[in-house]
Amino acid sequence: MHIETKTRSLIKALSWRIIASITTALIAYSFGVPMKAVGLIFFTDLIIKFLLYFFHERAWSLVKFGIKSKSE
């Protein structure tokens, strides 16, 4: 059975959020949102969704559903 560490969950959350927040910023920019607002959208999106993703990952690390040991 594998258990993810908090550090691994943090790195996964951060790497995914950077990619996803850049996507959100590019979409906002393509709709004509001013750059200052795009920056605010980027950082707000990054922080809020990073925290939500991290806690989501930690909660799922406690769930045994769908995990098989190597011996099964």
Residue pairs with C-beta under 8 A, 6 or more apart in sequence:
1 67
1 69
2 67
3 61
4 57
4 61
6 58
9 54
9 57
9 58
9 61
10 54
12 57
13 50
13 53
13 54
13 57
14 50
16 53
17 45
17 46
17 49
17 50
17 53
18 46
20 45
20 49
21 42
21 43
21 45
21 46
21 49
22 42
24 41
24 42
24 45
25 38
25 39
25 41
25 42
25 45
28 37
28 38
28 41
29 35
29 38
33 41
